[in-house]
Amino acid sequence: MKIFIKIFILCFSIANTSFAQTKEEKRAEFVMLNMQQDYTVCYSFYKIGAEYVKKTGGKSSVIEGIEKSSDTSLELAHDVGELLGLTAEEMSKKIKIEIKNQLNLINNDFSNASLLLGKYARTCKNLIEDKKKRIYF
């Protein structure tokens, strides 16, 4: 899937050398910006979720699974961000902002972390498992 995204961005980058953006190029950029944001949101969700499970004495296998999803989300956020020309600092700033936003949603209280499940769990699971579906969405 990473290869598909990289080829997609490479084609987008080559086409972007012209001064005027076509409708397709604008659409491709919009899709990639949204994907990068989605991966950032999911990374934050999984990091908060892993911390919640740790604090509540959850099974280590569950924590490992959540952290693996977190790592995957971060890797994909950075891959897409790099293809869009974002710097590491810009991406880190976006992540910090998103973590802060999600912590504000639960009032900085991990006992409220279940509130994030309804909002992000299904979307993030689908995003990690089926990237092509998100691109076409």
Secondary structure, 3 states (H helix, E strand, C coil): CHHHHHHHHHHHHHHCCCCCCCHHHHHHHHHHHHHHHHHHHHHHHHHHHHHHHHHCCCCHHHHHHHHHHHHHHHHHHHHHHHHCCCCHHHHHHHHHHHHHHHHHHCCCCHHHCHHHHHHHHHHHHHHHHCHHHHHHC
